[in-house]
Amino acid sequence: MVDSMSPTAPDAPPVATTDATPAPARPGRERLRILLAFVRPHRRTLALGLVLGLVGTGMSLATPMVTKWVLDTLSSGATLVAPVAWLVALMLVGSVVGMYQWMLLGRLAEEIVYEARESLVVRYLRARVGALMSRPAGDLVTRVTSDTLLLREAASNSLVSLVNGVVSLVGTLVLMAVLDLVLLASTVAAIVVVAVVMSLLLPGIGRAQHRTQEAVGRLGGAVEGAVRAVRTVKASRAEERQGRAILDDARDARRHAVTAVRTEAVAWTVSWGGIQLAIIVILGLGAWRVSQDALAVSSLVAFLLYAFNIVGPITELTQAFTTLQSGMAAAERIREVEQMPLETEPHEPAGTRPAADAPAGTSSTSSTSSTTSTTTDGTAGGTADGAAAPPVVRLERVTAGYAEDAPVVREVSFDVPRRGHVALVGPSGAGKTTILSLLLRFLDPQAGEIRLDGTPYDRLTHAEVREHFAYVEQETPVVPGTIRENLLFSRPDASEDDVRRVLAAVRLDGDLAALPDGLDTSLVSSSVSGGQRQRIALARALLREPAVLLLDEATSQVDGLTEAAIHDAIRAQARRGAVVTVAHRLSTVLDADRILVLEQGRVRAAGTHEELYAGDELYRDLVAALRIAVDDVDHGAHATPVR
């Protein structure tokens, strides 16, 4: 389900992988347009930085001419006050302008980084779950961290440096032409050679930088997956093999980075060597012209100053071009994230959409019994006392999957009553967790319809749907932070009494009281067990007091006594609202009001445990496989797991 990182050893644990081949780099012009899109909102600030840069460039261009003035004044015997004053003024003003430009562009760079990171984070959190999970987490993190830093340099300093460098180079050449055309010709020849070599080398630098950043992204995903599965890695004695697999990506990153460094080194050497050779030629040719009285000494000195100064613009341009290649590659990777599909919302204004009914806990509809009769397709036939309470959620012939040609669930229909416990059971791959994804709208149906309080899902926003649900995932992830922050994650305004109540319901109150910092214990640094994390996740869901509580293997990591406590909490919740449970351990759902048996994405049978045990062969096989003893099912006695 996730993107590939690197090949792993046959017995190595699974890590985040993808079979997708990295997208090839776009043409240079298209990548430059992508980069400029990040700068466009700040064009005024960038323009001001450019003006300041041009002012500073003008100061540096004027300095050799003023130096010539000093030399000419010295030879004529006139006072040096005026030319020296101009030199000092140029130095002071240039320093102040340079300092202000530095601060301005530094702030601009950080603004661009922040906005890029904000765009990425918002996109991650609003993207479709399937699209987000198809990429390795490490690669997504790399785009927020290192790629945005490369973008910073290219989007601020490089663009300004390009313009400043071009203006400085052209201005220097113009003033050189004023001083001596013969010496200018040798300088231009060197610049042309440098430009040709750079035009040949820069595309290679860009390709190498793009491949380096792709390899770094894969490396981040591989490391993240291996660290997440570190217990499996160690238990499988696969440290060395997994390390080799991860280091394959590190070697790829190194290889591409070395290629980029070598190409940059050649580019810098050519540019620097070309200018140094030009200076030697200027010095020899200029000395000869001075000896022939074709050039004044002051003009030769000024020309040499320009020749030395021209190293600055060429160096600036070389650095700007190489940095720009990295920035364009980073901008392209950041923009790729924007291709991830978002969760779409209804087009009509919120005021025109029918409001969903209140959650079950506050509904005016009364349903005194949580036991419902069911039709063969799983839909509710009414409450036990005959009251026709409408379901909170209804699925009508829903077909859905993660690829258009491979549906995971097919024509599934059933109701979730306002109160009671509905359980989904069946073999692995039957579509149980996919149904939870449909209820939470992580996945949209390819056919059929889902209704919440009578309103079709496609007429509600994702937030309007999800405010009715609380969800406990199979892996029970916790949010980085303290136990208290995790408990309050879905309901920040919950009181201390409410927190204590749900902790007691899942039998966590005693465990947490024994921790040094109690509820303020960090879940990152503490050794909280898997079962405790599972109960924290369940307590977090119960604290929200949802209309529908969704549980995906909620008791997979707990002991028998804790499992009994969780069952009590589920039964209590089922009396207040709806509970939908996915379970492989049938002991957790034997007393459910309705059990839906799924096979190959379809509802095979529906009923109570006793009804299904008597009438469905697959259900009996599931019960037998888990060694559950059934006592007097015909008389409605509860089944108990064999210990």
Secondary structure, 3 states (H helix, E strand, C coil): CCCCCCCCCCCCCCCCCCCCCCCCCCCHHHHHHHHHHHHHHHHHHHHHHHHHHHHHHHHHHHHHHHHHHHHHHHHHCCCCHHHHHHHHHHHHHHHHHHHHHHHHHHHHHHHHHHHHHHHHHHHHHHECHHHHHCCCHHHHHHHHCHHHHHHHHHHHHHHHHHHHHHHHHHHHHHHHHHHCHHHHHHHHHHHHHHHHHHHHHHHHHHHHHHHHHHHHHHHHHHHHHHHHCHHHHHHCCCHHHHHHHHHHHHHHHHHHHHHHHHHHHHHHHHHHHHHHHHHHHHHHHHHHHHHCCCCCHHHHHHHHHHHHHCHHHHHHHHHHHHHHHHHHHHHHHHHHHCCCCECCCCCCCHHHCCCCCCCHHHCCCCCCCCCEEECCCCCEEEECCCCCCCCCEEEEEEEEECCCCCEEEEEEEEEECCCEEEEEECCCCCCHHHHHHHHCCCCCCCEEEEEECCEEHHHCCHHHHHCCEEEECCCCCCCCCEHHHHHCCCCCCCCHHHHHHHHHHCCCHHHHHCCCCHHHCECCCCCCCHHHHHHHHHHHHHHCCCCEEEEECCCCCCCHHHHHHHHHHHHHHHHHCEEEEECCCHHHCCCCCEEEEEECCEEEEEECHHHHHHHCHHHHHHHHHCCEECCCHHHCCCCEECC
